[in-house]
Amino acid sequence: MDHVARNHAGQGSLLLEDQLCFVLYAASRAVTACYRPLLDVLGLTYPQYLVMLVLWEQDAVSVRDLGSALQLESSTLSPLLKRLEASGLIIRERRSDDERSVAIRLTDAGADLREKARTVPLAIGDAMGLTPHQHATAKELLRLITANVNHR
């Protein structure tokens, strides 16, 4: 690809409108802002909501597995878990079979919150205004970008 064609595709350009990273950043901020009022009703921040999604899928999970699922370091995850525990939604406990490992479980209140959260994905889906095919394509492309960048 020659210089003109590369610039036409946005590669090598220093124009803001050509930066994929900026489009990703703007989309992320817009979507996260859309979540905020929905999650405020639940008493959750967006990162806390992500933790709860994992726990609603599988109730007991190790901190290590939770970090892996969310692609977060334990130093980022620990404060989130402390706040969720303080709010009565989860319990952190050392595993009896491995004292080095901490298991995270939902409390009854955390499990009950799942029903209240069911409207969140629907509201976000409506706000995005994508067809099912566009939604699937967007997720596929974003996962590909993440995998490619993480494996450099």
C-alpha positions as CSV (number, residue, x, y, z in Angstrom):
1,M,0.0,0.0,0.0
2,D,1.5,3.3,-1.0
3,H,1.7,6.4,1.2
4,V,-1.5,8.0,-0.2
5,A,-3.5,4.8,0.1
6,R,-2.3,4.3,3.7
7,N,-3.2,7.9,4.7
8,H,-6.6,7.4,3.0
9,A,-7.3,4.4,5.3
10,G,-6.3,6.5,8.3
11,Q,-3.0,4.7,8.9
12,G,-0.2,7.1,9.6
13,S,-2.5,10.0,9.8
14,L,-2.4,12.3,12.8
15,L,-5.9,13.6,12.2
16,L,-8.2,13.0,15.2
17,E,-11.0,11.8,13.0
18,D,-8.8,9.1,11.5
19,Q,-7.8,7.6,14.9
20,L,-9.6,4.3,15.7
21,C,-8.4,4.7,19.3
22,F,-10.4,7.9,19.7
23,V,-13.5,6.4,18.3
24,L,-13.1,3.5,20.7
25,Y,-12.5,5.9,23.6
26,A,-15.5,8.1,22.7
27,A,-17.8,5.0,22.3
28,S,-16.6,3.6,25.6
29,R,-17.3,6.9,27.4
30,A,-20.7,7.3,25.8
31,V,-21.8,3.7,26.6
32,T,-20.5,3.9,30.2
33,A,-22.3,7.2,30.7
34,C,-25.5,5.5,29.4
35,Y,-25.0,2.8,32.1
36,R,-24.6,5.3,35.0
37,P,-28.2,6.2,35.7
38,L,-29.3,2.6,35.3
39,L,-26.7,1.4,37.7
40,D,-27.2,4.2,40.2
41,V,-30.6,2.7,40.8
42,L,-28.9,-0.6,41.7
43,G,-26.3,1.1,43.8
44,L,-23.5,-0.1,41.6
45,T,-20.7,1.5,39.6
46,Y,-19.9,0.1,36.2
47,P,-16.9,-1.9,37.3
48,Q,-19.0,-3.3,40.2
49,Y,-21.7,-4.3,37.8
50,L,-19.1,-6.2,35.7
51,V,-18.1,-8.1,38.9
52,M,-21.8,-8.9,39.7
53,L,-22.3,-10.1,36.1
54,V,-19.6,-12.8,36.6
55,L,-21.0,-13.7,40.0
56,W,-24.6,-14.0,38.7
57,E,-23.3,-16.4,36.1
58,Q,-21.3,-18.5,38.6
59,D,-21.9,-17.8,42.2
60,A,-18.6,-18.9,43.8
61,V,-15.4,-17.7,42.0
62,S,-11.8,-17.2,43.0
63,V,-10.4,-13.7,42.9
64,R,-7.9,-15.0,40.3
65,D,-10.6,-16.3,38.1
66,L,-12.7,-13.2,38.5
67,G,-9.7,-11.1,37.5
68,S,-9.1,-13.2,34.5
69,A,-12.7,-13.0,33.4
70,L,-12.8,-9.2,33.7
71,Q,-9.2,-8.7,32.5
72,L,-8.4,-6.8,35.7
73,E,-5.3,-7.0,38.0
74,S,-5.9,-7.9,41.6
75,S,-4.8,-4.5,42.7
76,T,-7.7,-3.0,40.7
77,L,-10.1,-5.7,41.7
78,S,-9.5,-5.7,45.5
79,P,-11.0,-2.2,46.2
80,L,-14.0,-3.1,44.1
81,L,-14.6,-6.3,46.1
82,K,-14.1,-4.4,49.4
83,R,-16.8,-2.0,48.4
84,L,-19.2,-4.7,47.3
85,E,-18.6,-6.6,50.5
86,A,-19.2,-3.4,52.6
87,S,-22.5,-2.9,50.7
88,G,-23.6,-6.4,51.6
89,L,-23.6,-7.9,48.1
90,I,-20.7,-10.3,48.3
91,I,-18.7,-12.3,50.8
92,R,-14.9,-12.8,50.5
93,E,-13.6,-15.9,52.3
94,R,-10.4,-17.9,52.2
95,R,-10.8,-21.3,50.6
96,S,-10.4,-24.1,53.1
97,D,-8.6,-26.3,50.5
98,D,-6.1,-23.4,49.6
99,E,-5.6,-20.7,52.2
100,R,-3.8,-18.5,49.6
101,S,-7.0,-18.4,47.4
102,V,-9.9,-16.1,48.2
103,A,-13.4,-17.2,47.0
104,I,-16.1,-14.6,46.2
105,R,-19.7,-15.5,46.8
106,L,-23.0,-13.6,46.5
107,T,-25.0,-12.8,49.6
108,D,-28.8,-13.2,49.4
109,A,-28.9,-9.4,48.7
110,G,-26.4,-9.8,45.9
111,A,-28.4,-12.7,44.3
112,D,-31.6,-10.7,44.7
113,L,-30.1,-7.7,42.8
114,R,-29.9,-9.9,39.7
115,E,-33.7,-9.6,39.1
116,K,-33.5,-5.8,39.3
117,A,-30.6,-5.7,36.9
118,R,-32.4,-7.6,34.1
119,T,-33.6,-4.3,32.5
120,V,-30.1,-2.9,32.2
121,P,-28.9,-4.9,29.1
122,L,-32.3,-4.2,27.3
123,A,-32.0,-0.5,28.0
124,I,-28.4,-0.4,26.8
125,G,-29.3,-2.4,23.7
126,D,-32.1,0.1,22.9
127,A,-29.7,3.0,23.4
128,M,-27.1,1.6,21.0
129,G,-29.7,1.2,18.3
130,L,-27.9,-1.7,16.6
131,T,-29.5,-4.5,14.7
132,P,-28.7,-8.0,16.1
133,H,-26.2,-8.5,13.2
134,Q,-24.5,-5.2,13.9
135,H,-24.3,-6.0,17.6
136,A,-22.7,-9.4,16.9
137,T,-20.3,-7.8,14.4
138,A,-19.3,-5.0,16.8
139,K,-18.6,-7.5,19.6
140,E,-16.6,-9.8,17.2
141,L,-14.4,-6.9,16.0
142,L,-13.8,-5.5,19.4
143,R,-12.8,-8.9,20.7
144,L,-10.4,-9.3,17.7
145,I,-8.9,-5.9,18.4
146,T,-8.4,-6.8,22.1
147,A,-6.9,-10.2,21.3
148,N,-4.6,-8.7,18.7
149,V,-3.3,-5.9,20.9
150,N,-2.9,-8.2,23.9
151,H,-0.8,-10.7,21.9
152,R,1.7,-8.2,20.5
